[in-house]
Amino acid sequence: MSDAADPLMSAVEDTIASNPRQVEDWLANRPGAWGFLAGQGILAYQNRIGQRLIETQRRQLWSVLWTALEQQKRLRPPS
């Protein structure tokens, strides 16, 4: 569940939850999946804070999103 008090984590969680197909594509190393998810994460974060992100905020979002996706990969059952 998203924590409204932390717009960064809320944006990351909602990006992953709202885009299961692209998350699966990322897990399968399909081209374009990361760019799509990174873009959606930026839009979600911007919507939560009500302004465009500066470079450091974008990089922070990308880092947290990447870490969350890596955790999904670790928790994924073997195929």
C-alpha positions in Angstrom: 0.0 0.0 0.0 1.3 3.5 -0.8 2.3 5.9 1.9 0.8 9.3 1.1 3.3 10.9 3.5 6.2 9.8 1.2 5.4 10.9 -2.3 8.6 9.2 -3.7 7.7 5.8 -2.3 4.1 6.2 -3.3 5.1 7.0 -6.9 7.4 4.0 -7.1 4.9 1.6 -5.6 2.1 2.8 -7.8 4.3 2.8 -10.9 5.0 -0.9 -10.3 1.4 -1.8 -9.3 -0.1 0.1 -12.3 2.2 -1.4 -15.0 2.4 -5.2 -14.4 3.0 -5.9 -18.1 6.0 -3.6 -18.3 7.3 -4.9 -15.0 7.2 -8.4 -16.5 9.0 -7.1 -19.6 11.7 -5.5 -17.4 12.1 -8.8 -15.5 12.5 -10.5 -18.9 15.1 -7.9 -20.0 12.9 -6.7 -22.9 13.9 -3.5 -24.6 12.0 -0.4 -23.7 10.6 -1.7 -20.4 13.0 0.4 -18.2 12.5 3.6 -20.1 8.7 3.2 -19.9 8.7 2.5 -16.2 11.2 5.3 -15.5 9.0 7.7 -17.4 5.8 6.6 -15.6 7.6 6.9 -12.3 8.6 10.5 -13.1 5.0 11.4 -14.0 3.7 9.8 -10.9 6.2 11.6 -8.7 5.5 14.9 -10.4 1.8 14.5 -9.9 2.3 13.8 -6.2 4.5 16.8 -5.5 2.8 19.2 -7.9 5.8 20.3 -9.8 8.4 19.2 -12.4 11.3 17.3 -11.0 14.8 18.6 -10.8 17.7 16.4 -11.9 18.5 15.1 -8.4 14.8 14.2 -7.8 14.7 12.3 -11.1 17.9 10.4 -10.3 16.6 9.6 -6.8 13.3 8.3 -8.3 15.2 6.2 -10.8 17.4 4.7 -8.1 14.5 3.8 -5.8 12.5 2.4 -8.7 15.4 0.3 -9.9 15.9 -1.0 -6.3 12.2 -1.9 -6.0 12.3 -3.7 -9.4 15.5 -5.6 -8.4 13.6 -6.7 -5.2 10.8 -7.9 -7.4 13.3 -10.0 -9.3 14.8 -11.5 -6.2 11.3 -12.4 -4.8 10.1 -13.8 -8.1 9.7 -17.6 -8.1 12.0 -19.5 -10.4 10.5 -20.3 -13.8 
